[in-house]
């Protein structure tokens, strides 16, 4: 049996199932306005349907994890495609657990699309199974990476609940710092969606731009490298020349300190993500004629803010120790085995520590200073934005010992 082909098919099926579940949860929340019967009954009924559909998608994605593992011969978390697909899996898992406890359909309206976005984000990366580099040939791969992803998945539900709280409670009648930053968070999510859209489009068009550039060591040219851009080239590698022209001429070169074969290409991708996300945000503002949060707020009027605040806190309280074990404790043990040191200030290590310190501050301020409600929700949202920076910017732009994850 071709397990890898089966795993790809199962992942595609789970994507469409999550898409259907997202639509059902949307109907559960927005459809109560025109429901012929009791609106609360409508929301509960469609929420339960959405939950069942999500369970089916989760089981299908579990089949992907198992068959990918069997076909690849190692834990399916060794590259960016596998990790983001597994992160999507953990987000859905955490949502299902919390939904089973609270039975709150609005959580599915935000959490399931988040898992769907991560799954779509995974699809833009190469999905071929390649032999593990020596540093990854360890049983710590499945222990460290899967636990870290599980922690991030649970923390993401804290973000989803925190975002619901802010959309529900921030006064949208007047412009303020809160409305500005809430729109900024929503536009950041749209940038991730924009990245998925534009890479998918240009991957199909096959209009690559190719560059050749020198590799330096101690100020001397040691070799030349070649790199292909899928997206139109806004930024070129440092001191490069074009070997195959693409749809546009680069506007500038990447700075010399951006080392690594793919550093400039990753920066180019990040720039396109920001541009596309801002375009999407502008189009939505033009269509809705109001801030995105202001358009969403009326649908959340009957949501209990205190309950949402509790869900956000509980998710973070559970996700924090899991993340601590996976991203720090297990990571340091593996680093000692692979590189002979527990800590080396690699960019990914530093940002993992930043994430941990931030959520440590969140729990400290909530438990000892009484930061409930709005302050707590903002911290849950900011924390996940830091996680996104770690997953996207650090992986795709900054070179380091973990740069294999961006290939």
C-alpha positions as a printed NumPy array, in Angstrom:
array([[  0.   ,   0.   ,   0.   ],
       [  1.202,   3.504,  -0.866],
       [  0.903,   5.069,   2.593],
       [  2.201,   8.489,   1.499],
       [ -0.41 ,   8.853,  -1.229],
       [ -3.085,   7.727,   1.199],
       [ -1.878,  10.257,   3.77 ],
       [ -2.064,  13.09 ,   1.207],
       [ -5.629,  12.094,   0.298],
       [ -6.669,  11.896,   3.958],
       [ -5.207,  15.339,   4.633],
       [ -7.075,  16.812,   1.664],
       [-10.321,  15.222,   2.854],
       [ -9.829,  16.585,   6.365],
       [ -9.263,  20.055,   4.903],
       [-12.651,  20.034,   3.183],
       [-14.347,  18.555,   6.252],
       [-12.962,  21.376,   8.409],
       [-14.139,  23.85 ,   5.781],
       [-17.674,  22.429,   6.014],
       [-17.489,  22.506,   9.82 ],
       [-16.432,  26.159,   9.723],
       [-19.442,  26.976,   7.55 ],
       [-21.775,  25.098,   9.908],
       [-20.413,  26.953,  12.952],
       [-20.867,  30.221,  11.041],
       [-24.509,  29.302,  10.403],
       [-24.884,  28.392,  14.084],
       [-23.889,  31.915,  15.138],
       [-25.158,  34.108,  12.3  ],
       [-28.252,  32.096,  11.403],
       [-29.939,  32.607,  14.756],
       [-31.1  ,  36.037,  13.57 ],
       [-33.449,  34.51 ,  11.001],
       [-34.178,  31.176,  12.691],
       [-37.91 ,  30.385,  12.686],
       [-37.668,  28.643,  16.034],
       [-35.889,  29.437,  19.264],
       [-32.542,  31.085,  18.331],
       [-30.814,  29.355,  21.238],
       [-32.042,  25.982,  20.008],
       [-30.831,  26.832,  16.487],
       [-27.357,  27.703,  17.772],
       [-27.149,  24.563,  19.898],
       [-28.345,  22.285,  17.094],
       [-25.953,  23.595,  14.452],
       [-23.166,  23.779,  17.019],
       [-23.566,  20.062,  17.731],
       [-23.617,  19.307,  13.993],
       [-20.441,  21.334,  13.54 ],
       [-18.83 ,  19.465,  16.438],
       [-19.668,  16.073,  14.925],
       [-18.326,  17.125,  11.519],
       [-15.128,  18.385,  13.179],
       [-14.712,  15.029,  14.965],
       [-14.924,  13.281,  11.576],
       [-12.289,  15.651,  10.178],
       [-10.082,  15.067,  13.211],
       [-10.278,  11.284,  12.785],
       [ -9.446,  11.682,   9.106],
       [ -6.446,  13.835,   9.988],
       [ -5.411,  11.266,  12.602],
       [ -5.384,   8.775,   9.721],
       [ -3.053,  11.179,   7.878],
       [ -0.674,  11.315,  10.857],
       [ -0.56 ,   7.508,  11.144],
       [ -0.133,   6.798,   7.419],
       [  2.422,   9.592,   6.97 ],
       [  4.406,   8.135,   9.863],
       [  4.191,   4.624,   8.369],
       [  5.118,   5.823,   4.88 ],
       [  7.895,   8.19 ,   5.914],
       [  9.417,   5.996,   8.588],
       [  9.615,   8.774,  11.182],
       [  7.455,  11.164,  13.148],
       [  5.624,  13.491,  10.674],
       [  7.05 ,  16.665,  12.221],
       [ 10.459,  16.919,  10.53 ],
       [  9.846,  19.809,   8.123],
       [  7.627,  22.864,   7.798],
       [  4.845,  21.041,   5.943],
       [  4.634,  18.244,   8.483],
       [  4.908,  20.513,  11.507],
       [  2.19 ,  22.936,  10.409],
       [ -0.12 ,  20.042,   9.507],
       [  0.504,  18.544,  12.94 ],
       [ -0.07 ,  21.927,  14.61 ],
       [ -3.434,  22.091,  12.85 ],
       [ -4.142,  18.622,  14.251],
       [ -3.35 ,  19.733,  17.813],
       [ -5.48 ,  22.895,  17.472],
       [ -8.493,  20.813,  16.463],
       [ -7.788,  18.324,  19.261],
       [ -7.665,  21.095,  21.882],
       [-10.861,  22.63 ,  20.486],
       [-12.73 ,  19.313,  20.64 ],
       [-11.762,  18.781,  24.272],
       [-12.824,  22.281,  25.343],
       [-16.013,  22.177,  23.27 ],
       [-16.982,  18.897,  24.901],
       [-16.677,  20.672,  28.272],
       [-18.348,  24.017,  27.491],
       [-20.552,  23.327,  24.434],
       [-20.03 ,  26.852,  23.103],
       [-20.51 ,  27.022,  19.296],
       [-18.842,  30.436,  18.971],
       [-15.571,  28.752,  19.95 ],
       [-15.869,  26.612,  16.81 ],
       [-16.469,  29.746,  14.725],
       [-12.967,  30.956,  15.627],
       [-10.979,  27.798,  16.484],
       [-11.859,  25.512,  13.56 ],
       [-11.008,  28.158,  10.911],
       [ -7.717,  28.692,  12.772],
       [ -6.903,  24.991,  12.389],
       [ -8.03 ,  25.208,   8.766],
       [ -5.698,  28.161,   8.112],
       [ -2.741,  26.279,   9.601],
       [ -3.544,  23.28 ,   7.431],
       [ -3.721,  25.485,   4.34 ],
       [ -0.463,  27.144,   5.415],
       [  1.176,  23.709,   5.548],
       [  0.071,  22.951,   1.993],
       [  2.252,  25.681,   0.457],
       [  5.447,  23.935,   1.595],
       [  7.073,  20.961,  -0.165],
       [  5.496,  17.761,   1.141],
       [  8.048,  15.247,  -0.093],
       [  9.486,  12.898,   2.523],
       [ 13.269,  13.298,   2.616],
       [ 15.893,  11.502,   4.731],
       [ 16.365,  13.088,   8.137],
       [ 19.48 ,  15.168,   8.646],
       [ 21.778,  13.763,  11.379],
       [ 20.517,  16.209,  14.033],
       [ 16.955,  14.906,  13.567],
       [ 17.795,  11.209,  13.7  ],
       [ 16.726,  10.825,  17.296],
       [ 13.735,   9.612,  19.279],
       [ 13.639,  13.147,  20.693],
       [ 12.147,  14.279,  17.377],
       [  8.78 ,  12.75 ,  18.23 ],
       [  9.03 ,  13.717,  21.913],
       [ 10.175,  17.348,  21.597],
       [  8.377,  18.508,  18.466],
       [  5.051,  16.77 ,  19.044],
       [  4.845,  18.014,  22.642],
       [  5.78 ,  21.561,  21.634],
       [  3.148,  21.501,  18.874],
       [  0.54 ,  20.191,  21.314],
       [  1.342,  23.018,  23.718],
       [  1.053,  25.607,  20.947],
       [ -2.2  ,  24.032,  19.774],
       [ -3.756,  24.348,  23.244],
       [ -2.448,  27.906,  23.634],
       [ -4.051,  28.783,  20.292],
       [ -7.476,  28.037,  21.772],
       [ -6.639,  30.567,  24.479],
       [ -5.987,  33.02 ,  21.658],
       [ -9.272,  32.181,  19.916],
       [-11.234,  32.677,  23.142],
       [ -9.347,  35.879,  23.937],
       [-10.1  ,  37.232,  20.467],
       [-13.792,  36.39 ,  20.913],
       [-13.763,  38.273,  24.226],
       [-12.24 ,  41.383,  22.649],
       [-14.555,  41.376,  19.635],
       [-17.462,  40.979,  22.047],
       [-16.466,  43.68 ,  24.557],
       [-14.359,  46.383,  22.846],
       [-16.485,  49.471,  22.22 ],
       [-16.706,  49.844,  18.434],
       [-18.704,  53.086,  18.479],
       [-15.589,  55.238,  18.808],
       [-12.032,  54.855,  17.572],
       [ -9.514,  54.012,  20.265],
       [ -6.233,  52.205,  20.856],
       [ -8.227,  49.039,  21.513],
       [-10.069,  49.184,  18.184],
       [ -6.792,  49.905,  16.363],
       [ -4.901,  46.98 ,  17.881],
       [ -7.844,  44.633,  17.46 ],
       [ -7.923,  45.474,  13.76 ],
       [ -4.163,  44.937,  13.642],
       [ -4.569,  41.402,  15.016],
       [ -7.301,  40.619,  12.484],
       [ -5.145,  42.008,   9.665],
       [ -2.253,  39.792,  10.851],
       [ -4.481,  36.739,  10.428],
       [ -5.383,  38.009,   6.953],
       [ -1.663,  38.269,   6.131],
       [ -1.32 ,  34.567,   6.848],
       [ -4.321,  33.882,   4.619],
       [ -2.809,  36.162,   1.97 ],
       [  0.43 ,  34.181,   2.084],
       [ -1.486,  30.97 ,   1.448],
       [ -3.458,  32.457,  -1.448],
       [ -0.592,  34.1  ,  -3.306],
       [  1.816,  31.158,  -2.97 ],
       [ -0.886,  28.767,  -4.184],
       [ -1.579,  30.982,  -7.213],
       [  2.045,  31.429,  -8.27 ],
       [  2.937,  27.8  ,  -7.618],
       [  0.345,  26.931, -10.269],
       [  1.561,  29.587, -12.706],
       [  5.19 ,  28.352, -12.497],
       [  6.764,  31.758, -13.163],
       [  9.908,  31.278, -11.114],
       [ 12.77 ,  33.743, -10.852],
       [ 16.241,  32.206, -10.451],
       [ 19.309,  33.845,  -8.89 ],
       [ 22.988,  33.025,  -8.52 ],
       [ 24.938,  34.607,  -5.678],
       [ 28.303,  34.144,  -3.905],
       [ 28.828,  32.489,  -0.539],
       [ 31.477,  34.167,   1.628],
       [ 33.718,  32.813,   4.377],
       [ 36.236,  35.053,   6.17 ],
       [ 35.62 ,  37.727,   3.543],
       [ 36.447,  35.42 ,   0.633],
       [ 34.103,  33.902,  -1.944],
       [ 33.979,  30.165,  -1.289],
       [ 31.279,  29.077,  -3.734],
       [ 28.167,  30.161,  -5.57 ],
       [ 24.582,  29.257,  -4.724],
       [ 21.427,  29.13 ,  -6.793],
       [ 17.917,  29.785,  -5.536],
       [ 14.484,  29.847,  -7.171],
       [ 11.657,  32.182,  -6.174],
       [  8.062,  31.023,  -6.604],
       [  6.726,  34.543,  -6.007],
       [  7.753,  37.619,  -8.054],
       [ 11.058,  38.938,  -6.761],
       [ 10.771,  42.152,  -4.757],
       [ 14.027,  41.522,  -2.888],
       [ 17.021,  39.724,  -4.424],
       [ 19.827,  37.851,  -2.606],
       [ 22.818,  39.964,  -1.654],
       [ 25.216,  40.529,  -4.593],
       [ 23.221,  38.194,  -6.841],
       [ 22.602,  38.054, -10.566],
       [ 19.441,  36.86 , -12.288],
       [ 19.864,  33.606, -14.217],
       [ 16.176,  33.256, -15.119],
       [ 14.019,  36.411, -15.238],
       [ 10.595,  36.313, -13.62 ],
       [  7.488,  38.492, -13.913],
       [  9.163,  41.522, -12.264],
       [ 12.584,  43.041, -11.611],
       [ 13.713,  43.06 ,  -7.957],
       [ 13.439,  46.447,  -6.251],
       [ 16.374,  45.963,  -3.859],
       [ 18.841,  43.434,  -2.433],
       [ 18.594,  41.707,   0.921],
       [ 21.058,  43.039,   3.538],
       [ 24.398,  41.268,   3.761],
       [ 23.736,  40.027,   7.315],
       [ 20.876,  37.816,   6.105],
       [ 22.845,  34.587,   5.759],
       [ 21.712,  31.308,   4.287],
       [ 20.706,  30.175,   0.835],
       [ 17.006,  30.846,   1.317],
       [ 17.11 ,  33.916,   3.59 ],
       [ 16.346,  36.472,   0.857],
       [ 13.652,  34.257,  -0.673],
       [ 11.975,  33.933,   2.701],
       [ 12.107,  37.705,   3.219],
       [ 10.548,  38.127,  -0.213],
       [  7.741,  35.755,   0.794],
       [  7.154,  37.696,   4.023],
       [  6.883,  40.995,   2.127],
       [  4.325,  39.494,  -0.273],
       [  2.361,  38.111,   2.682],
       [  2.125,  41.581,   4.233],
       [  1.095,  43.178,   0.94 ],
       [ -1.559,  40.557,   0.198],
       [ -2.917,  40.661,   3.745],
       [ -3.267,  44.449,   3.618],
       [ -5.064,  44.192,   0.272],
       [ -7.483,  41.615,   1.703],
       [ -8.084,  43.815,   4.739],
       [ -8.704,  46.862,   2.539],
       [-11.194,  44.968,   0.354],
       [-13.115,  43.714,   3.382],
       [-13.241,  47.21 ,   4.86 ],
       [-14.5  ,  48.52 ,   1.525],
       [-17.213,  45.846,   1.34 ],
       [-18.31 ,  46.058,   4.986],
       [-17.867,  49.842,   5.26 ],
       [-16.813,  49.428,   8.881],
       [-14.069,  47.902,  10.981],
       [-13.954,  44.099,  10.827],
       [-14.494,  43.733,  14.559],
       [-17.458,  46.135,  14.379],
       [-19.029,  43.965,  11.681],
       [-18.534,  40.825,  13.803],
       [-19.656,  42.224,  17.14 ],
       [-23.459,  42.096,  16.649],
       [-23.3  ,  38.312,  16.199],
       [-21.651,  37.897,  19.606],
       [-23.983,  40.01 ,  21.726],
       [-25.466,  37.064,  23.624],
       [-22.071,  35.531,  24.463],
       [-21.148,  35.595,  28.155],
       [-17.767,  37.407,  28.387],
       [-16.94 ,  35.821,  31.748],
       [-17.357,  32.321,  30.309],
       [-15.117,  33.163,  27.336],
       [-12.534,  34.6  ,  29.737],
       [-12.602,  31.361,  31.73 ],
       [-12.111,  29.247,  28.593],
       [ -9.151,  31.36 ,  27.494],
       [ -7.511,  31.075,  30.915],
       [ -8.135,  27.34 ,  31.206],
       [ -6.624,  26.692,  27.746],
       [ -3.503,  28.682,  28.601],
       [ -3.223,  27.1  ,  32.064],
       [ -3.202,  23.662,  30.393],
       [ -1.096,  24.609,  27.37 ],
       [  1.628,  26.371,  29.367],
       [  3.11 ,  23.31 ,  31.159],
       [  2.81 ,  21.219,  27.987],
       [  4.669,  23.896,  26.019],
       [  7.247,  24.183,  28.807],
       [  8.019,  20.482,  28.572],
       [  8.079,  20.331,  24.761],
       [  9.668,  23.614,  23.709],
       [ 12.122,  24.064,  26.58 ],
       [ 12.831,  21.003,  28.729],
       [ 12.775,  18.333,  26.016],
       [ 14.374,  20.746,  23.544],
       [ 17.341,  21.395,  25.831],
       [ 17.872,  17.695,  26.488],
       [ 17.861,  17.012,  22.74 ],
       [ 20.154,  19.978,  22.074],
       [ 22.651,  18.568,  24.552],
       [ 22.619,  15.245,  22.715],
       [ 22.684,  16.701,  19.184],
       [ 24.969,  19.729,  19.583],
       [ 26.712,  19.162,  22.898],
       [ 25.076,  22.079,  24.739],
       [ 21.746,  22.763,  26.423],
       [ 21.443,  26.34 ,  25.168],
       [ 23.079,  28.216,  22.294],
       [ 21.039,  31.376,  21.645],
       [ 19.88 ,  30.078,  18.293],
       [ 17.027,  32.349,  16.996],
       [ 14.403,  29.609,  17.396],
       [ 15.592,  28.875,  20.927],
       [ 15.455,  32.551,  21.837],
       [ 11.918,  32.978,  20.522],
       [ 10.742,  29.808,  22.231],
       [ 12.047,  31.339,  25.469],
       [ 10.27 ,  34.623,  24.699],
       [  6.99 ,  32.738,  24.236],
       [  7.499,  30.905,  27.534],
       [  8.397,  34.095,  29.435],
       [  5.349,  35.885,  28.046],
       [  2.915,  33.183,  29.114],
       [  4.694,  32.993,  32.486],
       [  3.962,  36.711,  32.873],
       [  0.354,  36.098,  31.795],
       [ -0.212,  33.499,  34.518],
       [  1.614,  35.581,  37.137],
       [ -0.389,  38.728,  36.393],
       [ -3.682,  36.879,  36.263],
       [ -3.195,  34.91 ,  39.467],
       [ -1.368,  37.46 ,  41.626],
       [ -2.506,  40.812,  40.224],
       [ -6.041,  39.95 ,  39.199],
       [ -5.631,  40.679,  35.492],
       [ -8.981,  39.299,  34.368],
       [-11.204,  40.154,  31.426],
       [ -9.816,  42.653,  28.928],
       [ -6.2  ,  42.674,  30.147],
       [ -6.095,  38.883,  30.205],
       [ -7.67 ,  38.652,  26.742],
       [ -5.131,  41.053,  25.257],
       [ -2.272,  39.032,  26.692],
       [ -3.698,  35.787,  25.283],
       [ -3.915,  37.4  ,  21.844],
       [ -0.432,  38.948,  22.   ],
       [  1.001,  35.634,  23.158],
       [ -0.277,  33.845,  20.08 ],
       [  0.982,  36.646,  17.828],
       [  4.438,  35.955,  19.311],
       [  3.945,  32.259,  18.506],
       [  3.095,  33.228,  14.913],
       [  6.27 ,  35.308,  14.738],
       [  8.202,  32.248,  15.908],
       [  6.5  ,  29.973,  13.37 ],
       [  6.515,  32.313,  10.372],
       [  9.126,  35.083,  10.649],
       [ 11.81 ,  33.137,  12.524],
       [ 11.363,  30.01 ,  10.399],
       [ 11.085,  31.819,   7.08 ],
       [ 13.514,  34.721,   7.459],
       [ 16.14 ,  34.247,  10.168],
       [ 18.854,  31.664,   9.516],
       [ 19.868,  29.362,  12.353],
       [ 20.303,  25.76 ,  13.453],
       [ 16.562,  25.252,  13.006],
       [ 16.535,  26.585,   9.428],
       [ 15.857,  23.097,   8.093],
       [ 12.289,  23.665,   9.256],
       [ 11.804,  26.345,   6.627],
       [ 12.821,  24.195,   3.673]])
